[in-house]
Amino acid sequence: MSNYAWRERDIERARRLGEEALGLFRELGDQRLVASALATLGIVAEIEGNFEESERLASQAEAIYRELGHRRGAQGQTHNRALVFLHTKDFEHARPLLEQSLAEARRLGSDQSAGNAMCDLGVLALYERRYDVAAQLFADSLESALRTGWRINVVYTLRGLACVLAARAEYETAARLLGASVALQERIGEALQGYSVDAYTEGTAPVLDRLDDPEIASAFAAGKAMSVAEATGLALAAVGRDAPL
């Protein structure tokens, strides 16, 4: 229930349910559920902007999962800790945790988790203006999102590649990808997570600042009308990849 509450952004309810669950699970002595409750409370704390508390809770959850040998749970908390540091622009701490998350996801054979880690490493690369690195990470993550059907990561990766192309002054193609990303996000109805917002705001500004140019405005509108297959094919072709069959 607490997971549902935070996804609905009912933060006060999420915290209350999470704290109640944590107390109950501790009484029961079920460490796996204790870790799950700590993880949820860590997400709530991050949404509230309590980043130090969020990292502390995620670290506790990760430690319990590792003690239990629950590799998937541990990998998830390593990733969540990385996002806290990404949110606070502490890239020195975010990078090794994201790299660890990616390596562990690959060992687990989780295409979706690996794709997620690559996407967030792409966001980190945007912050650091390492656009060639970002391009390959977002392309790899987009291919993963298409394989797994994870539509919100299609949004993130299309927007990331739009940022890369804007940095390369390829404004028309960037506008098409940005339009496609915006349209898909509107259909999904899910907000971008806070750690990525500044990177995307800065990266898409060169396109948005040119929307008074008829060619750029037309490209943006055309992107919004694209199918997912058309948009992802364009995105991958723009960085030298073949579209998936």
KEDREN-965775 format. One record per residue (C-alpha): residue in one letter; x, y, z. Coordinates in Angstrom, 3 decimals, decimal comma. Example, Ala and Ser with C-alpha at 12.3 -4.5 7.8 and 13.67 -1.06 7.14 Angstrom:
! KEDREN-965775
REC A 12,300 -4,500 7,800
REC S 13,670 -1,060 7,140
! end
This chain:
! KEDREN-965775
REC M 0,000 0,000 0,000
REC S 2,783 2,438 0,805
REC N 4,363 1,837 -2,620
REC Y 1,039 2,725 -4,251
REC A 0,736 5,844 -2,102
REC W 4,111 7,292 -3,055
REC R 3,521 6,564 -6,740
REC E 0,312 8,554 -6,434
REC R 2,349 11,323 -4,735
REC D 0,270 11,007 -1,535
REC I 3,459 11,492 0,423
REC E 2,018 11,943 3,899
REC R 0,027 8,728 3,563
REC A 3,008 6,898 2,072
REC R 5,205 7,871 5,007
REC R 2,586 6,887 7,560
REC L 1,926 3,517 5,952
REC G 5,648 2,908 5,504
REC E 6,388 3,637 9,150
REC E 3,512 1,424 10,285
REC A 4,704 -1,380 8,025
REC L 8,292 -1,021 9,241
REC G 7,207 -1,326 12,867
REC L 5,043 -4,364 12,133
REC F 7,705 -6,155 10,103
REC R 10,292 -5,553 12,821
REC E 7,916 -7,065 15,368
REC L 7,450 -10,072 13,089
REC G 11,193 -10,357 12,570
REC D 10,823 -10,527 8,778
REC Q 14,013 -8,885 7,553
REC R 13,121 -8,988 3,876
REC L 9,955 -7,009 4,547
REC V 11,875 -4,685 6,875
REC A 14,211 -3,931 3,967
REC S 11,253 -3,331 1,666
REC A 9,697 -0,855 4,118
REC L 13,024 0,954 4,557
REC A 13,358 1,183 0,778
REC T 9,896 2,717 0,452
REC L 10,600 5,224 3,210
REC G 13,842 6,108 1,445
REC I 11,918 6,941 -1,727
REC V 9,465 9,033 0,263
REC A 12,333 10,937 1,888
REC E 13,882 11,635 -1,518
REC I 10,586 12,972 -2,878
REC E 10,373 15,234 0,171
REC G 13,897 16,504 -0,467
REC N 15,371 14,827 2,631
REC F 18,315 13,452 0,710
REC E 20,573 12,549 3,621
REC E 17,722 10,605 5,218
REC S 16,890 8,947 1,903
REC E 20,456 7,728 1,409
REC R 20,622 6,471 4,997
REC L 17,417 4,455 4,626
REC A 18,436 3,041 1,245
REC S 21,822 2,050 2,686
REC Q 20,117 0,216 5,550
REC A 17,827 -1,591 3,122
REC E 20,758 -2,497 0,878
REC A 22,742 -3,900 3,816
REC I 19,825 -6,122 4,871
REC Y 19,277 -7,385 1,335
REC R 22,978 -8,234 0,997
REC E 22,955 -10,045 4,338
REC L 19,967 -12,069 3,142
REC G 21,602 -12,813 -0,216
REC H 18,756 -10,984 -1,985
REC R 20,807 -9,746 -4,932
REC R 17,975 -8,084 -6,834
REC G 16,872 -6,083 -3,790
REC A 20,455 -5,030 -3,082
REC Q 20,975 -3,936 -6,672
REC G 17,840 -1,827 -6,539
REC Q 18,964 -0,032 -3,400
REC T 22,429 0,599 -4,807
REC H 20,679 2,266 -7,723
REC N 18,377 4,289 -5,469
REC R 21,363 5,541 -3,485
REC A 22,970 6,657 -6,746
REC L 19,871 8,652 -7,655
REC V 20,011 10,505 -4,347
REC F 23,561 11,603 -5,134
REC L 22,562 12,446 -8,707
REC H 19,745 14,609 -7,355
REC T 22,204 16,556 -5,175
REC K 24,739 16,810 -8,051
REC D 27,262 14,725 -6,104
REC F 28,531 13,044 -9,233
REC E 31,652 11,650 -7,553
REC H 29,461 9,400 -5,396
REC A 26,722 8,821 -7,984
REC R 28,971 7,412 -10,718
REC P 30,468 4,365 -8,928
REC L 27,060 3,404 -7,544
REC L 25,450 3,598 -10,996
REC E 28,314 1,570 -12,460
REC Q 27,889 -0,991 -9,680
REC S 24,128 -1,066 -10,316
REC L 24,749 -1,730 -14,009
REC A 27,285 -4,492 -13,348
REC E 24,995 -6,213 -10,843
REC A 21,976 -5,920 -13,162
REC R 23,961 -7,622 -15,904
REC R 25,049 -10,405 -13,557
REC L 21,402 -10,889 -12,596
REC G 20,456 -11,042 -16,270
REC S 17,955 -8,202 -15,813
REC D 17,660 -6,355 -19,120
REC Q 15,284 -3,788 -17,634
REC S 17,484 -2,970 -14,628
REC A 20,568 -2,754 -16,843
REC G 18,710 -0,446 -19,221
REC N 17,653 1,717 -16,307
REC A 21,228 2,003 -15,051
REC M 22,471 2,930 -18,530
REC C 19,774 5,583 -18,822
REC D 20,785 7,172 -15,532
REC L 24,461 7,007 -16,457
REC G 23,347 8,881 -19,573
REC V 21,707 11,540 -17,406
REC L 24,958 11,819 -15,450
REC A 26,880 12,197 -18,717
REC L 24,511 15,030 -19,729
REC Y 25,224 16,859 -16,484
REC E 28,929 16,509 -17,196
REC R 28,484 17,485 -20,886
REC R 30,049 14,227 -22,056
REC Y 27,709 14,072 -25,043
REC D 29,388 11,262 -27,000
REC V 29,226 9,050 -23,918
REC A 25,636 10,078 -23,274
REC A 24,648 9,227 -26,850
REC Q 25,828 5,627 -26,576
REC L 24,342 5,113 -23,115
REC F 20,938 6,472 -24,145
REC A 20,985 4,404 -27,350
REC D 21,798 1,235 -25,401
REC S 19,092 2,062 -22,870
REC L 16,550 2,800 -25,609
REC E 17,227 -0,579 -27,209
REC S 16,682 -2,188 -23,803
REC A 13,445 -0,246 -23,234
REC L 12,130 -1,408 -26,602
REC R 12,956 -5,036 -25,790
REC T 11,305 -4,869 -22,369
REC G 8,391 -2,594 -23,288
REC W 9,309 -0,031 -20,624
REC R 7,639 3,047 -22,080
REC I 8,774 5,598 -19,504
REC N 12,400 4,777 -20,303
REC V 11,600 5,375 -23,965
REC V 10,585 8,873 -22,836
REC Y 13,828 9,363 -20,888
REC T 16,075 8,077 -23,661
REC L 14,383 9,980 -26,483
REC R 14,731 13,146 -24,434
REC G 18,342 12,336 -23,620
REC L 19,165 11,840 -27,288
REC A 17,342 15,091 -28,084
REC C 19,699 16,814 -25,639
REC V 22,727 15,227 -27,292
REC L 21,618 16,345 -30,752
REC A 20,838 19,855 -29,502
REC A 24,381 20,052 -28,126
REC R 25,592 19,080 -31,606
REC A 23,430 21,851 -33,131
REC E 21,260 19,290 -34,935
REC Y 18,204 21,248 -33,898
REC E 15,572 19,867 -36,280
REC T 16,156 16,237 -35,365
REC A 16,461 17,189 -31,702
REC A 13,095 18,961 -31,954
REC R 11,469 15,879 -33,479
REC L 12,778 13,629 -30,715
REC L 11,791 16,109 -28,028
REC G 8,286 16,344 -29,486
REC A 7,979 12,556 -29,561
REC S 9,210 12,305 -25,973
REC V 6,755 14,945 -24,778
REC A 3,826 13,283 -26,549
REC L 4,630 9,837 -25,157
REC Q 5,080 11,232 -21,654
REC E 1,692 12,922 -21,911
REC R 0,100 9,617 -22,914
REC I 1,756 7,764 -20,035
REC G 0,924 10,511 -17,543
REC E 4,101 10,094 -15,479
REC A 6,348 12,960 -14,363
REC L 10,103 12,843 -14,818
REC Q 11,932 12,094 -11,586
REC G 13,614 15,036 -9,935
REC Y 17,212 13,895 -10,380
REC S 16,866 14,192 -14,174
REC V 14,943 17,445 -14,491
REC D 17,850 19,897 -14,482
REC A 19,819 17,862 -17,025
REC Y 16,887 17,732 -19,417
REC T 15,918 21,362 -18,860
REC E 19,410 22,530 -19,746
REC G 19,788 20,063 -22,592
REC T 16,521 20,880 -24,346
REC A 16,769 24,652 -23,903
REC P 18,485 25,172 -27,288
REC V 15,448 23,578 -28,959
REC L 12,769 25,275 -26,883
REC D 14,470 28,646 -27,345
REC R 14,134 28,189 -31,128
REC L 10,444 27,298 -31,295
REC D 9,742 30,700 -32,858
REC D 11,678 29,393 -35,881
REC P 9,024 27,877 -38,194
REC E 11,249 24,948 -39,195
REC I 12,002 24,008 -35,580
REC A 8,366 24,455 -34,555
REC S 7,269 22,265 -37,471
REC A 9,813 19,596 -36,503
REC F 8,613 19,620 -32,897
REC A 4,982 19,242 -34,025
REC A 5,944 16,449 -36,410
REC G 7,714 14,662 -33,562
REC K 4,610 14,852 -31,398
REC A 2,675 13,136 -34,196
REC M 5,200 10,318 -34,643
REC S 4,567 6,741 -33,644
REC V 6,923 5,229 -31,074
REC A 8,462 3,078 -33,813
REC E 9,100 6,106 -36,026
REC A 10,584 8,149 -33,189
REC T 12,845 5,413 -31,869
REC G 14,005 4,556 -35,374
REC L 14,916 8,205 -35,949
REC A 16,670 8,415 -32,586
REC L 18,808 5,344 -33,168
REC A 19,649 6,354 -36,748
REC A 20,762 9,773 -35,489
REC V 23,509 8,109 -33,434
REC G 24,439 5,520 -36,048
REC R 22,336 2,590 -34,826
REC D 19,980 0,389 -36,799
REC A 16,337 0,407 -35,789
REC P 15,174 -2,871 -34,206
REC L 13,358 -5,262 -36,495
! end
